[in-house]
Amino acid sequence: MATDTATDAFVEHRPVLMGVAYRMLGRVADAEDVVQEAWLRWSSDDRADVREPRSYLVRITTRLALDRLRHVRSRRETYVGPWLPEPLVTDFGPTVADTAERAVLADSVSFAVLVVLESLSPLERAVFVLREAFGFPFAEIAATLDRSESAVRQLAARARRHVDERRPRYDVDPAERRDLTERFLAAAAGGDLEGLMSLLAPGVQLVGDSGGKSKAPLRVIESADKVGRFLAAVGREGIPDLEIRFLEINGGPAALVLSGGKPDTVFQLEVADGRIQRVYVVRNPDKLVSLASQ
């Protein structure tokens, strides 16, 4: 395979590689490092016998991501407060025309699913990502992980069962989520407790991720009363030079709050039955760096 052809093949499949790496690791920077290393290996390998560049590149990327995942897990054991994935701007656009496929990709990159994937073993996570998000055949996954096909099928069944049992089920209507997000932010920014209470489900949860580097709850807050009062109090404090931008993040509508032109907070809501069931709040500045250009 000529150098130019090899470069073209890598560029063509890079979105898939980034998708695999991010779902494996939950951090944009880690995923980008893995994809860059995959490129270095791809560009230096003898590719004469490579008939399926996509499969070959996914195999390299998955194995590198597994190595990285085993390393970063030790860091997460000492993480301050709840851990959430690094927000990822998603725009599947014309690259994914099929509505069902878009829904699968969006679901597999959602905060709710990625948080559950943290509780899987590295191998279970790899199998789940390759099978559920990208539809790779079991035989190909087995070759990628150097496991038997029967073992991979067992890993897939265990991972699927685990995710189904632990993942909360929410509505996925983007228009409703966007509308509730706008109303939620207006009420929160105005310190409007009554307005917030009209939007929150009785058992709503607020999950805040600051990594101990900015102000956010160090435990999950539960109940409409506690979540509403917390958000109203924060809103009354105010954010200097406030600006709000609405983006698609991790497969769903979200709000990026900027202070003085710099990313300050990401809010994303999970909705069911017309009420907010869960509020995700990302304030760790390390996880907001990639959003500076949005």
Backbone bond lengths (Angstrom), bond angles and torsions (degrees), N, CA, C in turn:
res aa  C-N    CA-C-N  psi(-1)  N-CA   C-N-CA  omega(-1)  CA-C   N-CA-C  phi
1 M - - - 1.469 - - 1.520 109.10 -
2 A 1.320 118.04 124.14 1.451 122.51 -178.38 1.515 110.53 -66.90
3 T 1.362 115.97 158.86 1.461 120.88 -177.51 1.519 112.21 -59.60
4 D 1.337 116.74 -46.16 1.464 119.80 -179.86 1.523 111.10 -61.72
5 T 1.328 115.67 -41.75 1.466 119.99 178.93 1.525 110.68 -64.76
6 A 1.327 116.28 -39.63 1.465 120.83 178.85 1.520 110.59 -64.04
7 T 1.329 116.89 -41.18 1.459 120.90 177.72 1.522 110.71 -63.45
8 D 1.325 116.64 -45.09 1.462 121.11 178.87 1.525 111.33 -60.26
9 A 1.330 116.19 -41.40 1.467 120.15 -179.79 1.523 110.37 -64.20
10 F 1.312 116.43 -41.80 1.468 119.48 -179.46 1.525 110.50 -65.65
11 V 1.313 117.09 -45.32 1.469 121.15 179.52 1.527 110.08 -60.80
12 E 1.318 116.71 -40.91 1.466 120.73 -179.90 1.522 111.82 -61.43
13 H 1.319 117.23 -40.43 1.459 121.04 -174.05 1.531 112.87 -97.53
14 R 1.317 118.10 0.14 1.464 120.50 -177.44 1.536 113.14 -58.36
15 P 1.347 120.04 -40.82 1.470 118.27 178.37 1.531 113.19 -58.03
16 V 1.337 116.85 -38.94 1.469 119.77 177.75 1.523 110.30 -66.87
17 L 1.325 116.71 -42.54 1.465 120.44 -179.92 1.525 110.59 -62.52
18 M 1.323 116.33 -42.56 1.458 120.34 178.67 1.526 110.04 -65.66
19 G 1.332 116.14 -37.71 1.458 120.22 178.54 1.514 112.38 -63.73
20 V 1.320 116.88 -42.55 1.466 121.53 177.91 1.525 110.06 -64.71
21 A 1.329 116.82 -48.92 1.462 121.31 -175.75 1.528 111.52 -64.06
22 Y 1.326 117.37 -42.19 1.468 119.53 -179.21 1.528 110.91 -66.36
23 R 1.318 117.82 -43.32 1.459 120.09 179.87 1.532 111.28 -66.15
24 M 1.308 116.45 -28.26 1.462 120.38 176.59 1.525 112.11 -74.25
25 L 1.340 116.74 -34.87 1.458 120.75 -168.16 1.523 114.86 -113.07
26 G 1.324 117.90 -26.41 1.455 120.73 178.11 1.507 115.34 75.13
27 R 1.337 117.51 8.07 1.457 121.39 177.67 1.517 109.66 -134.06
28 V 1.326 116.06 134.17 1.458 121.42 -178.51 1.518 110.83 -64.29
29 A 1.330 116.88 -46.38 1.466 120.15 -177.22 1.524 111.40 -62.29
30 D 1.330 117.31 -42.99 1.464 120.56 178.36 1.521 110.90 -63.63
31 A 1.340 115.68 -41.80 1.470 119.70 179.32 1.525 110.97 -63.76
32 E 1.322 116.97 -42.70 1.465 120.21 179.25 1.527 111.07 -63.64
33 D 1.330 117.09 -38.91 1.475 120.46 177.40 1.525 110.61 -61.82
34 V 1.322 116.37 -42.98 1.461 120.73 -179.79 1.529 110.57 -64.08
35 V 1.323 116.82 -44.71 1.467 120.32 -179.49 1.524 110.83 -65.34
36 Q 1.330 116.83 -37.68 1.458 119.81 176.82 1.521 111.33 -63.71
37 E 1.332 116.52 -41.54 1.465 119.43 177.92 1.525 110.97 -66.62
38 A 1.336 115.55 -35.67 1.471 119.08 176.39 1.532 110.38 -61.92
39 W 1.324 116.61 -39.70 1.469 120.16 177.11 1.533 111.46 -62.30
40 L 1.326 116.61 -43.88 1.460 120.21 -179.50 1.522 110.53 -60.89
41 R 1.317 116.70 -41.07 1.468 119.61 179.03 1.525 110.98 -69.90
42 W 1.315 116.03 -43.13 1.463 121.42 179.34 1.526 110.83 -60.57
43 S 1.316 116.55 -43.37 1.467 120.16 -175.95 1.525 112.75 -72.44
44 S 1.335 116.29 -22.58 1.463 119.06 -178.55 1.529 113.22 -101.69
45 D 1.355 116.81 -12.46 1.465 120.46 -178.87 1.535 112.02 -72.89
46 D 1.314 114.76 157.67 1.463 120.91 169.85 1.529 107.28 -80.11
47 R 1.323 116.39 109.27 1.458 120.89 -173.53 1.536 113.00 -101.21
48 A 1.312 116.35 14.12 1.470 120.08 -174.54 1.524 112.36 -58.47
49 D 1.339 117.40 -34.98 1.466 120.68 -175.97 1.531 113.27 -99.29
50 V 1.336 116.81 6.95 1.465 120.17 -178.28 1.526 109.40 -80.75
51 R 1.332 115.64 112.56 1.470 120.16 179.78 1.524 112.23 -96.74
52 E 1.327 116.39 -28.27 1.462 121.03 -178.62 1.533 108.69 -122.87
53 P 1.334 117.77 88.30 1.473 120.15 -177.92 1.528 113.41 -56.25
54 R 1.337 117.51 -38.14 1.469 119.54 -178.29 1.519 111.12 -61.02
55 S 1.317 116.86 -48.09 1.456 120.53 -179.73 1.526 111.23 -63.76
56 Y 1.317 115.56 -42.02 1.458 120.60 -179.13 1.528 110.48 -62.64
57 L 1.329 116.66 -45.21 1.466 121.29 -178.55 1.530 111.54 -68.43
58 V 1.317 116.67 -38.37 1.467 119.50 177.49 1.524 110.36 -64.85
59 R 1.318 116.41 -37.19 1.464 120.12 178.20 1.530 110.81 -62.45
60 I 1.323 116.97 -46.88 1.470 121.00 178.43 1.525 110.08 -60.25
61 T 1.325 115.63 -48.61 1.461 120.97 -175.68 1.523 111.54 -63.27
62 T 1.319 116.85 -42.68 1.467 120.64 -178.92 1.522 110.91 -63.45
63 R 1.320 116.76 -44.04 1.466 119.46 -179.34 1.528 111.26 -66.27
64 L 1.326 117.11 -39.23 1.468 120.16 176.56 1.526 110.67 -65.36
65 A 1.334 116.92 -40.64 1.463 120.84 179.48 1.527 110.92 -65.33
66 L 1.324 117.21 -38.02 1.464 120.26 176.40 1.524 111.31 -60.78
67 D 1.318 116.25 -44.59 1.467 119.86 177.96 1.520 110.99 -61.23
68 R 1.335 116.27 -43.96 1.462 120.55 -179.85 1.521 111.31 -67.09
69 L 1.322 117.63 -38.58 1.461 121.36 -179.57 1.520 111.23 -62.03
70 R 1.311 116.78 -42.84 1.469 120.06 179.94 1.527 110.55 -63.66
71 H 1.325 116.68 -29.95 1.467 120.60 179.58 1.528 111.31 -76.76
72 V 1.343 117.77 -45.21 1.464 120.12 -174.20 1.522 112.16 -75.53
73 R 1.314 117.95 -19.31 1.467 119.46 -179.48 1.528 111.66 -59.89
74 S 1.320 117.04 -34.38 1.458 119.74 179.19 1.527 110.67 -66.26
75 R 1.345 117.39 -32.96 1.460 120.70 177.57 1.525 110.76 -67.77
76 R 1.323 116.71 -36.60 1.458 119.94 -176.10 1.526 111.91 -72.57
77 E 1.325 116.62 -22.13 1.461 119.15 178.27 1.521 111.59 -66.11
78 T 1.331 117.38 -23.76 1.465 121.51 179.98 1.532 111.67 -107.93
79 Y 1.322 116.95 12.86 1.467 121.25 -178.33 1.528 109.80 -65.94
80 V 1.321 116.64 138.41 1.463 121.56 -177.94 1.529 109.57 -84.95
81 G 1.332 116.71 117.35 1.455 121.28 178.53 1.525 112.11 81.07
82 P 1.338 117.38 -175.30 1.471 121.26 179.32 1.531 111.12 -61.83
83 W 1.334 114.98 147.72 1.469 121.24 177.58 1.522 108.95 -106.09
84 L 1.338 115.76 131.88 1.458 121.90 172.45 1.522 108.48 -125.61
85 P 1.329 117.43 156.00 1.462 119.48 176.85 1.521 110.84 -62.66
86 E 1.319 115.65 156.82 1.464 119.67 172.42 1.528 108.37 -68.77
87 P 1.338 118.40 128.19 1.475 119.84 -179.21 1.525 111.68 -57.08
88 L 1.320 114.54 133.94 1.462 121.37 -178.98 1.523 108.71 -122.73
89 V 1.323 116.64 122.33 1.452 120.33 175.81 1.520 108.14 -70.55
90 T 1.324 116.61 123.34 1.466 121.31 -178.23 1.514 109.42 -116.80
91 D 1.303 115.42 131.65 1.460 121.99 175.53 1.517 106.62 -148.22
92 F 1.327 115.72 90.01 1.455 119.62 -175.17 1.531 112.10 -68.51
93 G 1.365 115.26 -25.62 1.457 121.02 172.28 1.509 114.66 46.62
94 P 1.354 117.28 -145.90 1.459 120.79 -176.62 1.525 113.88 -72.56
95 T 1.350 117.19 -8.93 1.463 118.89 -178.97 1.527 111.43 -71.40
96 V 1.338 117.08 -20.68 1.462 121.17 179.27 1.525 107.34 -129.28
97 A 1.314 115.68 94.32 1.465 120.13 -175.03 1.523 112.64 -82.17
98 D 1.332 116.42 -29.63 1.458 120.62 -174.85 1.534 110.66 -76.40
99 T 1.333 116.11 125.26 1.463 120.73 -176.59 1.526 111.66 -62.15
100 A 1.330 117.59 -41.15 1.463 120.72 179.81 1.523 110.93 -64.37
101 E 1.325 116.64 -40.61 1.461 119.80 179.30 1.529 110.87 -66.33
102 R 1.331 117.03 -39.28 1.462 120.62 177.03 1.528 110.11 -60.18
103 A 1.330 116.14 -42.10 1.461 120.27 -178.99 1.525 111.17 -63.17
104 V 1.326 116.65 -41.21 1.470 120.67 178.83 1.527 110.57 -64.25
105 L 1.333 116.92 -46.24 1.460 120.74 -179.90 1.525 110.96 -62.85
106 A 1.339 116.82 -42.88 1.457 120.46 179.78 1.519 111.38 -63.51
107 D 1.328 116.67 -43.07 1.460 120.78 -179.62 1.526 111.01 -64.62
108 S 1.323 116.70 -41.34 1.463 120.15 -175.38 1.527 112.88 -70.91
109 V 1.326 117.70 -13.73 1.461 120.58 -179.66 1.534 110.92 -110.45
110 S 1.332 117.15 4.87 1.462 120.82 -178.09 1.521 111.03 -69.33
111 F 1.331 115.31 155.52 1.458 120.03 176.85 1.528 110.63 -56.64
112 A 1.349 116.09 -43.86 1.468 120.14 -176.33 1.522 111.64 -58.06
113 V 1.341 117.01 -44.69 1.463 120.41 -178.72 1.521 110.93 -73.27
114 L 1.332 117.93 -43.71 1.468 120.10 -177.32 1.529 111.87 -63.53
115 V 1.322 116.86 -34.10 1.472 119.25 176.00 1.526 110.23 -64.33
116 V 1.337 116.93 -42.08 1.463 119.99 178.19 1.523 110.89 -65.79
117 L 1.345 117.23 -37.57 1.466 120.05 -179.35 1.522 112.04 -61.72
118 E 1.337 117.12 -23.42 1.461 120.36 177.50 1.528 111.90 -61.66
119 S 1.323 116.07 -24.73 1.473 119.43 -177.36 1.525 112.95 -90.33
120 L 1.331 117.73 -1.83 1.462 121.07 175.75 1.524 110.65 -84.58
121 S 1.315 116.23 159.64 1.462 119.37 170.94 1.524 108.19 -70.61
122 P 1.335 118.96 158.35 1.468 120.04 178.82 1.521 113.83 -53.68
123 L 1.348 117.27 -42.05 1.461 119.60 -180.00 1.531 111.58 -67.92
124 E 1.326 117.49 -41.22 1.463 120.41 177.25 1.521 110.47 -60.99
125 R 1.315 115.51 -40.69 1.469 119.55 -179.84 1.521 110.90 -64.45
126 A 1.320 116.63 -43.41 1.466 120.47 179.32 1.529 110.91 -61.35
127 V 1.318 116.43 -45.32 1.467 120.26 -179.83 1.530 110.17 -63.44
128 F 1.318 116.49 -44.53 1.462 120.08 -179.45 1.527 111.07 -60.09
129 V 1.325 116.30 -46.65 1.468 120.21 -178.08 1.520 110.71 -62.92
130 L 1.322 117.03 -48.83 1.461 119.99 -176.64 1.523 112.10 -66.72
131 R 1.334 116.31 -37.25 1.466 119.59 -176.76 1.530 112.12 -83.05
132 E 1.337 116.17 -51.96 1.454 119.84 -171.27 1.527 112.98 -78.80
133 A 1.331 116.85 -38.74 1.463 119.38 -177.16 1.522 112.32 -85.30
134 F 1.336 117.22 -36.60 1.463 119.69 -171.84 1.525 114.36 -118.89
135 G 1.321 116.77 -3.07 1.452 120.05 172.42 1.513 116.32 67.26
136 F 1.331 118.16 28.64 1.460 119.69 179.37 1.527 109.89 -69.81
137 P 1.327 118.00 142.98 1.469 121.25 177.20 1.525 110.70 -64.19
138 F 1.320 115.65 151.93 1.465 119.73 -179.46 1.528 111.48 -59.50
139 A 1.321 116.89 -37.77 1.467 119.55 -178.85 1.526 110.81 -62.72
140 E 1.317 116.35 -39.65 1.465 119.86 -179.82 1.527 111.08 -70.15
141 I 1.319 116.72 -38.86 1.469 120.03 176.97 1.522 110.30 -63.90
142 A 1.335 115.89 -39.91 1.468 120.34 178.65 1.523 110.86 -60.22
143 A 1.338 116.84 -42.84 1.466 120.35 178.94 1.527 110.61 -66.13
144 T 1.321 116.44 -38.85 1.461 121.27 179.33 1.518 111.75 -61.79
145 L 1.332 116.40 -42.14 1.468 121.35 -175.14 1.517 113.34 -96.02
146 D 1.324 116.00 -0.41 1.466 120.96 -179.40 1.530 110.41 57.42
147 R 1.331 115.06 47.38 1.462 122.64 177.85 1.520 108.14 -129.13
148 S 1.318 116.78 163.94 1.466 119.79 176.49 1.526 108.78 -73.45
149 E 1.324 114.93 156.91 1.461 118.44 179.62 1.526 111.28 -64.58
150 S 1.323 117.09 -36.71 1.473 119.55 179.44 1.524 110.81 -64.98
151 A 1.330 116.44 -38.33 1.467 120.05 178.29 1.528 110.74 -65.31
152 V 1.329 116.23 -39.79 1.459 120.85 179.24 1.524 110.50 -65.30
153 R 1.329 117.02 -40.11 1.463 119.83 178.04 1.533 110.89 -62.63
154 Q 1.326 116.85 -38.45 1.459 120.24 177.68 1.522 110.83 -66.09
155 L 1.332 116.84 -42.20 1.460 121.08 177.47 1.525 110.77 -61.80
156 A 1.329 116.19 -41.84 1.463 120.89 -179.24 1.530 111.22 -63.84
157 A 1.331 116.35 -44.08 1.465 120.40 -179.67 1.528 111.01 -64.44
158 R 1.337 115.93 -41.60 1.462 119.98 -179.95 1.531 110.62 -66.27
159 A 1.324 116.76 -43.42 1.462 120.52 -179.91 1.524 111.20 -65.46
160 R 1.335 116.30 -43.61 1.468 120.30 179.94 1.525 111.01 -61.54
161 R 1.325 116.12 -43.64 1.463 120.82 179.63 1.536 110.64 -63.63
162 H 1.303 116.15 -42.93 1.462 121.80 -179.22 1.531 110.57 -62.32
163 V 1.327 116.46 -45.59 1.466 120.89 -179.24 1.525 110.21 -66.25
164 D 1.321 117.34 -43.93 1.469 120.59 179.99 1.526 111.69 -61.00
165 E 1.325 116.31 -37.12 1.459 120.12 -177.83 1.527 112.36 -72.70
166 R 1.321 117.32 -32.60 1.460 120.57 -171.63 1.522 114.98 -104.41
167 R 1.327 116.69 -19.23 1.459 118.54 -176.94 1.520 110.07 -78.69
168 P 1.335 118.09 127.33 1.466 119.74 175.17 1.522 110.28 -68.78
169 R 1.323 116.41 145.91 1.464 122.00 -179.57 1.521 109.64 -100.33
170 Y 1.320 116.43 115.39 1.453 121.08 -178.92 1.518 110.26 -125.44
171 D 1.339 115.33 161.12 1.451 120.46 174.18 1.528 109.03 -66.89
172 V 1.333 115.50 152.49 1.465 118.66 -176.94 1.532 111.85 -124.15
173 D 1.338 117.23 20.87 1.465 120.20 178.18 1.529 108.88 -70.67
174 P 1.351 118.13 108.91 1.460 120.09 -175.53 1.520 113.17 -62.69
175 A 1.348 117.85 -34.97 1.463 120.30 -178.89 1.528 110.66 -64.68
176 E 1.341 116.23 -42.92 1.464 119.59 179.02 1.520 110.54 -66.42
177 R 1.313 117.06 -41.57 1.464 120.24 179.26 1.528 110.82 -63.61
178 R 1.329 116.87 -40.87 1.468 120.49 179.00 1.532 110.34 -63.88
179 D 1.331 116.66 -45.22 1.465 120.38 179.69 1.529 111.13 -60.66
180 L 1.337 116.65 -46.62 1.461 120.02 179.80 1.526 111.39 -66.47
181 T 1.342 117.08 -34.33 1.461 120.19 177.82 1.525 110.70 -62.85
182 E 1.329 116.69 -43.89 1.464 120.68 -179.40 1.537 110.55 -65.09
183 R 1.330 116.53 -44.38 1.472 120.04 179.64 1.531 111.12 -66.95
184 F 1.323 116.07 -39.11 1.460 121.56 178.19 1.532 110.85 -60.91
185 L 1.328 116.54 -47.50 1.467 119.96 -177.75 1.519 111.60 -66.61
186 A 1.325 116.43 -38.23 1.464 119.27 178.04 1.525 110.55 -61.83
187 A 1.337 116.24 -43.40 1.457 119.99 179.53 1.523 111.39 -68.35
188 A 1.339 116.37 -42.91 1.464 119.77 -178.50 1.526 111.06 -65.91
189 A 1.339 116.94 -44.90 1.469 120.26 -178.37 1.521 111.10 -64.20
190 G 1.336 116.38 -30.25 1.458 119.69 179.49 1.512 114.45 -89.75
191 G 1.326 116.78 2.13 1.457 120.00 -178.31 1.521 112.36 63.36
192 D 1.343 115.77 30.55 1.469 122.31 -174.56 1.528 109.78 -88.83
193 L 1.319 116.79 92.05 1.460 121.29 -176.91 1.532 111.10 -64.20
194 E 1.312 117.36 -42.74 1.461 120.48 -179.61 1.531 110.64 -62.07
195 G 1.338 116.24 -42.23 1.457 120.03 178.50 1.518 111.65 -63.68
196 L 1.319 116.42 -40.36 1.463 120.28 178.36 1.523 111.21 -64.61
197 M 1.315 117.08 -44.01 1.457 121.03 -177.68 1.529 111.50 -61.95
198 S 1.335 117.20 -29.09 1.463 119.97 179.57 1.522 112.24 -73.24
199 L 1.324 116.80 -14.89 1.461 121.67 -177.43 1.523 113.25 -103.43
200 L 1.335 116.92 -23.34 1.466 121.29 -172.32 1.523 112.19 -89.08
201 A 1.338 116.05 136.08 1.464 120.66 172.33 1.530 109.10 -69.50
202 P 1.330 118.01 152.17 1.474 119.90 -178.24 1.530 113.07 -53.75
203 G 1.323 117.35 -39.84 1.463 120.48 -177.32 1.512 114.00 -98.91
204 V 1.313 118.12 24.99 1.462 121.95 -177.02 1.533 111.37 -56.60
205 Q 1.320 115.46 147.70 1.461 121.85 175.95 1.525 109.44 -120.32
206 L 1.312 116.66 144.26 1.464 122.10 172.30 1.522 107.94 -117.11
207 V 1.339 115.73 120.82 1.457 122.19 -179.56 1.523 107.72 -112.34
208 G 1.325 116.34 115.33 1.456 120.88 -177.39 1.515 111.52 -112.03
209 D 1.322 116.48 134.86 1.466 122.77 179.72 1.523 108.50 -120.34
210 S 1.334 115.39 110.62 1.464 120.50 176.07 1.524 111.59 -120.66
211 G 1.340 116.33 -15.24 1.459 119.46 -174.95 1.516 112.77 61.84
212 G 1.342 116.62 17.14 1.459 120.82 -177.92 1.514 113.43 76.20
213 K 1.352 117.40 11.65 1.469 121.14 -175.06 1.517 113.35 -107.33
214 S 1.329 117.59 -2.28 1.461 122.22 175.05 1.521 107.41 -157.58
215 K 1.333 116.93 174.21 1.461 120.20 -175.73 1.520 110.72 -77.20
216 A 1.310 116.21 121.71 1.461 122.96 175.97 1.524 106.85 -167.41
217 P 1.335 117.85 154.67 1.467 119.82 -179.99 1.528 110.98 -61.52
218 L 1.325 115.67 138.16 1.464 120.71 178.71 1.520 111.85 -88.63
219 R 1.324 116.60 -2.11 1.466 121.93 174.14 1.522 108.52 -136.51
220 V 1.308 115.75 157.83 1.462 120.62 176.68 1.526 108.86 -66.22
221 I 1.339 116.76 131.06 1.466 122.02 176.37 1.523 108.45 -94.45
222 E 1.325 117.37 133.69 1.458 121.57 -177.09 1.521 111.06 -126.37
223 S 1.315 115.79 145.15 1.466 128.70 177.42 1.522 109.74 96.97
224 A 1.338 114.18 145.38 1.459 120.75 -178.30 1.528 111.22 -60.95
225 D 1.309 117.11 -39.38 1.462 120.34 -177.86 1.529 111.17 -62.70
226 K 1.339 116.54 -48.40 1.466 119.84 -177.13 1.528 111.60 -70.07
227 V 1.336 116.65 -42.36 1.464 119.88 179.79 1.523 110.30 -65.98
228 G 1.339 116.27 -44.09 1.458 120.10 -179.74 1.516 112.05 -61.75
229 R 1.327 117.14 -45.32 1.462 120.20 -178.68 1.536 111.01 -66.54
230 F 1.316 116.35 -38.15 1.461 118.87 178.34 1.530 110.34 -62.82
231 L 1.331 117.22 -48.55 1.460 120.63 -176.97 1.521 111.48 -67.32
232 A 1.321 117.51 -38.68 1.465 120.23 178.41 1.521 110.67 -63.53
233 A 1.328 116.48 -39.65 1.466 119.81 178.93 1.531 111.04 -65.29
234 V 1.337 116.36 -42.49 1.467 120.31 177.84 1.531 110.13 -62.96
235 G 1.351 116.05 -41.60 1.454 119.87 -179.95 1.518 112.47 -62.74
236 R 1.323 116.65 -37.76 1.458 119.72 -179.80 1.523 111.74 -68.82
237 E 1.337 116.90 -28.00 1.470 120.08 176.00 1.529 110.80 -67.12
238 G 1.330 115.83 -35.53 1.458 120.89 177.35 1.523 113.16 80.56
239 I 1.331 115.34 157.99 1.467 123.00 176.17 1.518 107.41 -121.32
240 P 1.342 118.65 125.03 1.460 120.10 -178.12 1.523 112.78 -64.03
241 D 1.339 115.14 140.59 1.462 122.19 176.22 1.533 110.33 49.77
242 L 1.340 115.42 55.27 1.468 122.93 -173.35 1.523 111.81 -73.46
243 E 1.333 115.49 137.81 1.461 122.77 172.04 1.517 107.48 -143.21
244 I 1.335 116.43 140.15 1.461 121.25 -179.32 1.521 109.52 -123.36
245 R 1.331 115.97 131.76 1.456 121.72 175.58 1.521 108.66 -124.41
246 F 1.334 115.71 137.61 1.461 120.60 178.47 1.528 108.93 -98.47
247 L 1.332 114.98 129.45 1.460 121.83 -176.46 1.522 109.27 -134.19
248 E 1.334 116.15 165.16 1.456 119.79 166.22 1.523 106.73 -94.28
249 I 1.319 115.51 115.60 1.463 121.43 -177.91 1.518 108.41 -124.51
250 N 1.326 115.60 130.35 1.466 121.65 179.22 1.527 111.38 49.56
251 G 1.320 114.70 44.59 1.452 121.04 172.49 1.512 116.41 82.30
252 G 1.326 118.75 4.79 1.469 120.12 -179.10 1.511 111.73 -149.95
253 P 1.353 116.90 166.50 1.454 120.00 179.73 1.517 111.87 -64.11
254 A 1.316 115.91 143.51 1.461 121.73 -179.97 1.518 108.26 -152.88
255 A 1.308 115.57 168.44 1.455 121.30 179.15 1.526 109.43 -121.81
256 L 1.310 115.44 131.17 1.465 122.30 173.74 1.520 107.42 -102.77
257 V 1.323 116.61 118.84 1.460 122.38 178.63 1.531 108.08 -98.37
258 L 1.321 115.50 126.51 1.457 120.91 178.67 1.522 109.61 -112.11
259 S 1.318 115.60 146.78 1.456 121.87 175.20 1.522 107.26 -126.12
260 G 1.316 116.32 117.67 1.457 119.43 -176.37 1.512 112.63 62.00
261 G 1.334 116.65 30.89 1.463 121.57 178.75 1.510 114.73 82.33
262 K 1.339 118.11 -0.30 1.465 121.56 -179.37 1.527 110.52 -109.59
263 P 1.339 118.05 140.75 1.472 120.24 178.24 1.521 111.27 -57.12
264 D 1.322 115.55 129.31 1.457 121.46 -178.26 1.527 112.09 -116.27
265 T 1.345 116.39 -41.77 1.463 120.97 -174.53 1.520 109.78 -154.11
266 V 1.325 115.97 144.15 1.457 121.74 167.89 1.524 108.02 -114.54
267 F 1.337 115.04 129.05 1.457 121.84 174.17 1.521 108.63 -111.31
268 Q 1.317 116.74 133.02 1.459 120.75 169.06 1.521 108.54 -138.49
269 L 1.333 115.51 140.70 1.452 121.63 -175.96 1.516 110.93 -113.30
270 E 1.335 115.77 147.12 1.455 122.13 168.11 1.515 106.78 -110.08
271 V 1.331 115.93 133.89 1.454 121.31 -168.59 1.525 110.80 -126.58
272 A 1.322 116.66 142.13 1.471 122.60 171.55 1.517 108.36 -151.51
273 D 1.325 115.87 140.65 1.464 121.63 177.64 1.525 112.48 55.14
274 G 1.336 115.78 34.37 1.452 120.33 175.69 1.513 115.27 75.92
275 R 1.324 118.01 8.13 1.469 122.09 179.79 1.527 110.17 -126.59
276 I 1.320 114.62 154.88 1.455 121.31 178.68 1.523 108.87 -79.38
277 Q 1.333 115.88 120.66 1.459 121.56 -178.10 1.527 112.33 -96.79
278 R 1.317 116.33 -30.95 1.461 119.75 -178.83 1.525 109.41 -150.00
279 V 1.323 115.78 139.17 1.461 122.68 177.19 1.525 107.94 -116.03
280 Y 1.327 116.26 120.48 1.456 121.08 174.65 1.528 107.86 -99.37
281 V 1.326 116.05 131.20 1.461 121.54 -179.11 1.526 108.11 -129.33
282 V 1.325 117.48 114.50 1.464 121.86 178.87 1.522 108.06 -107.57
283 R 1.347 115.98 118.87 1.462 120.82 -178.90 1.529 112.21 -127.90
284 N 1.323 117.24 -0.63 1.462 119.42 176.80 1.529 108.35 -64.62
285 P 1.324 118.64 114.74 1.476 119.61 -175.46 1.528 113.52 -59.35
286 D 1.328 116.93 -28.19 1.467 120.12 178.80 1.529 111.43 -64.74
287 K 1.346 116.44 -27.62 1.456 120.54 -178.00 1.527 113.39 -90.86
288 L 1.317 116.25 -0.87 1.465 120.77 -178.19 1.531 112.71 -108.38
289 V 1.332 116.56 -3.28 1.469 121.15 -175.56 1.525 111.27 -58.10
290 S 1.331 116.89 -43.20 1.463 120.05 -175.86 1.520 112.95 -68.89
291 L 1.347 118.12 -10.71 1.455 121.22 -178.74 1.525 112.66 -94.35
292 A 1.316 116.76 0.05 1.470 120.45 -174.69 1.517 112.50 -61.34
293 S 1.329 117.18 -27.13 1.466 119.98 -176.46 1.531 112.69 -95.55
294 Q 1.350 117.02 2.17 1.468 119.67 -176.56 1.527 111.65 -81.88
